[in-house]
């Protein structure tokens, strides 16, 4: 069927098949590394943003500390039910509340327990209940409120904020036309 070049063509086809398999394996490994790197970058960015927010709030409190009354109280926080679109609002509200009421929150553990007390409903409630028990037994992996909020963000926040923002911009642009 292949004539006098048949054995040569069969060998060539076999070699190319092996090279293709090697390239596919290498491509799969590169895709895995790219996904891991993306996750690492997202985690680092989340930690950086939360650290910056904490520093800003701390500096604001230091600059305005003498202007705030010891009796000033933040509005009561809303309950967090695990909704991804309300996670950032919950974090911001909790930071403001704890920073405005430093006389109530003597240490990071109290801030963590306060935040956990406003988490209810479904799987997020189970998570918060378990974490509360761990905090009370002094075995929590979170030693600061910032670490707890970063953990909540990783677990219950929007995993693809960039895509969500693009979709919202696209929807807004279509609505305004």
Helices and strands as residue ranges (DSSP letters): G 3-5, H 6-64, G 84-86, H 87-100, H 108-116, H 122-136, H 145-156, H 161-176
